[in-house]
Amino acid sequence: MEQAKQGDIVKVHYTGKLDDGMVFDSSEKRDPLEFKIGEKKLIPGFEEAVVGMKIDEVKTVKLMAEEAYGKHKPELVAKAPKKDIPENIDPKVGQQLQINQPNGQMIIVTVVGITNDEVTLDANHPLAGKDLTFDIRLVEIIKE
């Protein structure tokens, strides 16, 4: 039976869980995830886990933070004066905001703290620093 290899376009169903078992994402109730192995558009450990799988094979893979969204970088956490937040935004802890950087690039930050005068913003990916477990099922290998 054919196995997925570098350069193949594949479709997979997956469920991603944190160490405490909480599901953070799943494709089970939507279309399978389609991607080309080797294009590096997904987290590295996920792509690597699919290599060698056969159609309908199920695999559980645990990815350390470094193989997923990377370590949490303290330098990406910053405090901003509350007065610099637009008046139409009432920040809440956990809320995600889009911010324009000086170079014009947009980034998404998460509000992680609020005081009377400051808002603490985290530009790390929400899953940075977390080990992730994926249950992956190879659905299809697409021939070009």
Backbone as a ProteinNet text record, in pm:
[ID]
protein_1_A
[PRIMARY]
MEQAKQGDIVKVHYTGKLDDGMVFDSSEKRDPLEFKIGEKKLIPGFEEAVVGMKIDEVKTVKLMAEEAYGKHKPELVAKAPKKDIPENIDPKVGQQLQINQPNGQMIIVTVVGITNDEVTLDANHPLAGKDLTFDIRLVEIIKE
[TERTIARY]
84.9	0	88.7	43.6	120	134.5	251.6	279.9	302.5	263.1	284.9	434.4	478.4	620.9	636.7	759	789.4	739.4	673.5	624.6	481.5	427.4	288.4	191.8	78.5	-33.5	-122.4	-151.6	-228.6	-347.1	-444	-556.1	-556.9	-566.6	-569.2	-680.4	-732	-815.3	-726.1	-747.3	-663.6	-743.5	-696	-743.6	-619.7	-609.6	-495.7	-536.1	-453	-482.5	-362.6	-393.2	-290	-261.5	-159.1	-121.6	-235	-323.3	-434.3	-552.4	-537.2	-642	-738.6	-727.5	-817.8	-791.7	-899	-887.9	-881.5	-777.2	-765.6	-803.6	-806.8	-847.3	-874.4	-968.9	-999.8	-1062.1	-1030.7	-1090.5	-1206.6	-1238.5	-1334.9	-1474	-1516	-1649.2	-1644.3	-1532.8	-1518.3	-1434.8	-1403.5	-1323.4	-1185.1	-1125.8	-989.9	-891	-782.8	-675	-596.2	-577.9	-501.9	-373.4	-261	-134.1	-32.9	71.5	181.3	294.8	334	441.3	571.1	636.8	764.3	755.5	633.8	621.1	639.5	640.1	664.1	559.8	433.8	325.4	257.1	293.6	238.5	352.3	315.8	422.6	505.5	637.4	726.7	695.3	673.3	649.7	524.9	424.5	300.3	327.3	393.2	426.5	509.3	610.7	700.3	624.9	522.8	446.3	368.5	329.5	248.7	334.3	462.5	551.7	553.7	529.2	531	395	294.2	160.9	92.7	4.7	-76.6	-219.5	-296	-434.9	-512	-589.6	-670.5	-587.4	-455.7	-373.3	-396.9	-398.7	-414.3	-286.2	-238.9	-115.1	-136	-82.8	-81.2	62.8	84.6	220.2	221	321	338.1	451.9	422.9	523.8	563.4	690.8	740.1	722.6	718.8	694.3	784.9	911.2	1007.8	969.4	896.6	854.3	718.5	658.2	523.7	532.4	488.6	487.2	604.5	701.8	821.7	804.5	913.8	912.2	843.8	788	729.6	846.1	842.9	952	908.8	969.5	932.3	949.4	1041.8	1065.3	947.5	852.5	734.1	615.4	641.2	538.5	576.1	480.7	510	390.5	420.6	316	294.2	167.8	132.5	46.1	67.3	-19.7	-164.2	-256.1	-397.2	-446.7	-390.9	-433.8	-401	-307.2	-271	-366.5	-454.3	-552.7	-668.2	-711	-822.3	-945.1	-1014.1	-1128.3	-1239.8	-1253.9	-1361.7	-1331.1	-1213.3	-1175.2	-1169.8	-1245.3	-1243.6	-1171.1	-1039	-961.3	-1002.2	-1002.4	-1030.7	-920.1	-883.3	-781.9	-830.7	-742.2	-775.2	-815.8	-848.9	-891.4	-772.2	-796.6	-692.1	-716.7	-608.6	-614.6	-516	-546.4	-452.3	-382.4	-251.7	-172.3	-85.9	-79.7	10.7	147.8	249	386.2	437.8	547.2	602.5	634.9	668.1	701	576	456.3	331	274.3	353.4	306.7	205.9	99.6	-1.3	39.1	25.9	47.1	-73.6	-95.1	-202.4	-138.6	-195.6	-147.7	-265.1	-232.4	-333.5	-316.5	-427.7	-425.3	-407.3	-297.9	-269.5	-274.4	-289.9	-299.3	-348.6	-419.3	-471.7	-460.8	-407.6	-409.9	-484.6	-490.5	-556.8	-490.4	-357.3	-282.5	-225.9	-211.7	-142.1	-218.5	-188.4	-237.7	-114.1	-107.8	4.1	-37.5	43.9	14	120.2	75.8	165.5	155.1	266.1	268.3	308.8	332	358.9	232.8	250.1	134.4	70.1	-62.4	-127.6	-82	-30.5	15.5	168.1	236.3	382.1	411.8	516.4	558	480.4	387.6	306.2	342.3	348.2	363	224.5	219	91.4	86.8	-31.5	-52.8	-155.1	-123.5	-214.7	-249.9	-379.5	-426.7	-448	-377.5	-380.1	-428.1	-521	-566.3	-546.4	-466.2	-443.4	-566.3	-628.4	-751	-721.7	-627.2	-605.7	-466.6	-407.6	-286.4	-328.5	-310	-356.4	-243.4	-272.1	-172.4	-185.8	-74.1	-77	-75.6
-118.9	0	124.3	225.5	348.9	423.6	482.7	561.8	707.7	798.8	941.9	971.5	1056.9	1091.3	1240	1289.3	1428.4	1461.1	1576	1620	1578.3	1481.6	1439.1	1544.3	1555.6	1633.9	1533.9	1563.2	1469.6	1540.1	1459.4	1507.4	1425.9	1496.9	1429.9	1487.7	1402.9	1451	1447.1	1542	1548.2	1604.6	1572.2	1634.5	1671	1798.3	1846.3	1866.9	1815.5	1824.7	1879	1946	1990.1	1875.9	1893.5	1788.9	1752	1846.4	1816.6	1749.9	1719.8	1652.7	1746.5	1878.5	1973.4	1978.7	1965.2	1973	2120.5	2159.8	2299.2	2315.4	2204.4	2212.7	2071.5	2062.4	1934.4	1959.7	1871	1880.6	1783.3	1708.2	1599.2	1642.9	1763.9	1808.3	1903.4	1901.4	1982.8	1905.7	1969.8	1903.1	1869.6	1760.5	1728.1	1837.2	1845.1	1939.3	1886.3	1971.3	1933.6	2015.3	1947.6	2018.8	1935	2001.6	1934.1	1913.8	1788.8	1757.2	1818.2	1894.4	1955.2	2103.2	2158.1	2302.1	2385.8	2319.8	2386.6	2493.8	2464.8	2557.4	2520.3	2404.4	2358.9	2349.3	2328	2310.8	2188.5	2196.2	2093	1951.7	1934.5	1801.1	1735.6	1816.3	1762.3	1705.5	1784.3	1738.1	1610.3	1609.6	1493.9	1369.1	1385.7	1271.5	1202.1	1275.1	1218.2	1135.7	1168	1093.8	946.8	858.7	715.1	655.8	741.6	690.8	633.7	535.8	476.8	528.7	522.7	568.9	492.1	567	518.9	483	498.7	476.2	589.9	555.7	655.2	654.3	773.7	787.5	894.2	870.5	972.3	1016.2	1146.3	1199.7	1313.2	1308.9	1416.6	1504.3	1633.9	1729.4	1818.8	1826.6	1920.1	2060.8	2159.3	2297.7	2339.5	2297.2	2335.5	2281.9	2168.7	2109	2163.4	2243.7	2295.4	2446.3	2525.3	2671	2740.3	2662.5	2719.6	2750.5	2789.5	2827.3	2962	2985	3116	3213.5	3325	3422.1	3542.8	3560.5	3672.1	3808.5	3818.3	3946.6	3987.6	3895.2	3927.9	3969.7	3988.2	4037.6	4180.5	4272	4413.7	4481	4585.1	4666.1	4790.2	4827.3	4947.1	5035.3	5166.5	5256	5239.4	5231.3	5214.4	5327.2	5445.5	5560.9	5543.2	5449.7	5425.1	5327	5264.4	5172.6	5258.1	5234.2	5313	5311	5424	5438.3	5338.7	5294.1	5201	5057.1	5034.2	4899.3	4897.6	4804.5	4784.1	4651.6	4655.7	4531.3	4442.2	4312.1	4210	4104.8	4045.6	3941	3826	3779.2	3671.9	3722.6	3849.7	3908.8	3920.4	3896.3	3913.6	4045	4117.2	4245.8	4244.6	4320.9	4340.4	4473.2	4470.6	4591	4616.4	4742.2	4781.7	4808.4	4745	4771	4891.7	4953.5	5069.5	5041.6	4914.5	4880.9	4854.4	4871.6	4853.3	4712.8	4618.6	4481	4470.3	4392	4367	4243.1	4249.5	4131.6	4115.3	3992.7	3964.6	3946.4	4013.5	4002.4	3960.5	3900.5	3860.8	3945.9	3996.7	4072.4	3971.5	3985.3	3890.9	3954.6	4086.4	4154.5	4296.5	4345.7	4482.4	4542.1	4663.9	4741.8	4871.2	4961.2	5089.4	5168.7	5155	5238.2	5164.8	5030.7	4957	4832.4	4794.4	4668.3	4587.1	4461.3	4374.6	4290	4297.1	4230.6	4125.3	4010.5	3899.1	3868.5	3883	3857.4	3713.3	3630.8	3489.1	3422.7	3315.8	3235.3	3181.9	3175.2	3125.7	2986.4	2905.2	2771.3	2763.5	2876.8	2877.9	2830.2	2750.3	2700.9	2579.3	2531	2416.7	2293.6	2178.6	2051.6	2012.4	1958.5	1927.7	1780.6	1720.8	1584	1586.9	1521.3	1514.2	1369.3	1344.1	1218.7	1249.6	1179	1207.5	1082.9	1102.6	994.2	1038.3	962.1	993.3	950.8	1047.8	1023	994.5	1070	1058.1	1106	1041.7	1089.7	1127.5	1253.6	1304.1	1298.9	1240.4	1234.6	1358.9	1423.1	1543.5	1504.5
0	0	0	-70.6	-85.8	47.2	66.7	185.8	146.2	234.1	210.5	215.4	121.3	116.7	85.2	99.4	68	-72.1	-87.8	-216.9	-246.7	-169.6	-190.4	-137.6	-206.3	-153.2	-80.9	45.1	127.8	191.9	234.1	314.7	442.5	555	685.3	771.9	859.2	968.9	1092.2	1181.5	1301.1	1418.1	1537.2	1659.8	1739.3	1778.8	1856.3	2000.9	2092.9	2236.1	2312.8	2423.3	2517	2614.4	2698.4	2794	2889.4	2918.4	3010	2939.8	2807.9	2733	2662.9	2689.1	2625.4	2475	2396.7	2251	2211.6	2138.5	2093.6	1947.7	1871.6	1731.3	1680	1585.2	1523.1	1386.4	1292.3	1158.8	1142.8	1244.8	1232.8	1186.9	1217.6	1176.6	1056.9	987.1	866.1	764.8	654.3	551.6	606.7	556	601.1	561.6	634.1	605.9	486.3	385.2	266.3	262.6	239.2	229.3	151.4	105.2	34.5	133	151.6	245.1	194.5	279.3	243.6	214	201.4	176.1	302	415.4	544.7	575.2	540.8	572	703.3	759.1	886.6	986.9	1112.6	1210.7	1171.8	1187.5	1134	1182.5	1310	1363.9	1307.7	1274.2	1217.9	1079.4	994.8	859	863.8	948.9	958.8	1002.7	1087.2	1137.8	1026.8	924.3	815	718.9	709.1	619	661.1	563.8	589.8	624.8	645.3	678.6	553.9	576.1	470	483.9	376.1	379.2	486.6	565.5	679	801.6	794.6	913.8	1011.7	1139.2	1245.7	1328	1359.1	1436.1	1541.9	1660.2	1764.8	1782	1775.7	1786.2	1887.6	1976.1	2073.9	2026.2	2013.8	1969.4	2086	2110.1	2210.8	2153.8	2240	2197.5	2082.1	2086.3	1983.1	1845.2	1840.1	1713.3	1668.3	1753.4	1725	1700.6	1797.1	1778.5	1846.9	1891.9	1951.6	2099.1	2159.1	2300.9	2316.2	2433.7	2465.6	2483.7	2410.5	2414.5	2498	2615.6	2702.5	2635.1	2539.2	2472.2	2383.2	2358.9	2279.3	2365.8	2494.8	2587.2	2623.5	2609.2	2636.7	2702.8	2776.7	2839.4	2753.7	2739.2	2663	2751.5	2745.1	2822.2	2775.5	2871.3	2838.4	2748.7	2765.2	2685.4	2536.8	2503.9	2364	2294.2	2370.8	2313.4	2259.1	2134.5	2079.2	2170.5	2177.7	2268.4	2242.1	2117.5	2084.7	2126.4	2184.9	2230	2382.3	2439.6	2584.4	2608.9	2629.2	2635.6	2753	2724.9	2826	2816.8	2929.9	2931	2842	2754	2661	2523.3	2514.5	2387.1	2292.8	2163.6	2063.9	1989.6	1965.7	1896.2	1780.5	1676.4	1566.3	1589.5	1572.7	1594.7	1471.8	1429.9	1322	1381	1325.1	1366.9	1289.3	1335.2	1264.4	1117.1	1084.5	945.2	861	920.6	848.3	857.2	909.3	922	1036.6	1014.6	1118.4	1197.3	1329.2	1411.8	1503.5	1545.3	1640.5	1776.8	1875.2	2012.5	2100.9	2214.2	2311.2	2436.4	2486.8	2611.8	2725.4	2801.1	2909.7	3047.3	3051.1	3180.6	3163.3	3266.1	3262.6	3402.5	3408.2	3532.9	3501.9	3598.1	3574.5	3463.2	3450.3	3355.9	3234.7	3245.6	3140.3	3095	2971.6	2916	2877.3	2922	2886.3	2766.7	2660.5	2534.3	2504.3	2453.9	2422.8	2273.9	2201.2	2057	2023.5	2124.9	2099.7	2044.5	1966.5	1926.3	2054	2060.5	2183.5	2227.3	2135.3	2171.7	2188.1	2180.3	2201.4	2343.3	2354.4	2485.2	2532.5	2452.1	2492.3	2409	2477.4	2407.9	2356.1	2234.1	2171.2	2130.4	2140.9	2095.3	1983.3	1872.8	1758.2	1729.2	1711.6	1654.6	1506.8	1419.6	1275.6	1201.3	1107.5	1019.1	875.8	800.8	659.3	580.1	512.7	438.3	291	233.7	88.9	52.4	-48.8	-113.2	-254.4	-292.1	-419.8	-521.9	-634.6	-742.7	-830	-857.3	-943.5	-1088
[MASK]
++++++++++++++++++++++++++++++++++++++++++++++++++++++++++++++++++++++++++++++++++++++++++++++++++++++++++++++++++++++++++++++++++++++++++++++++

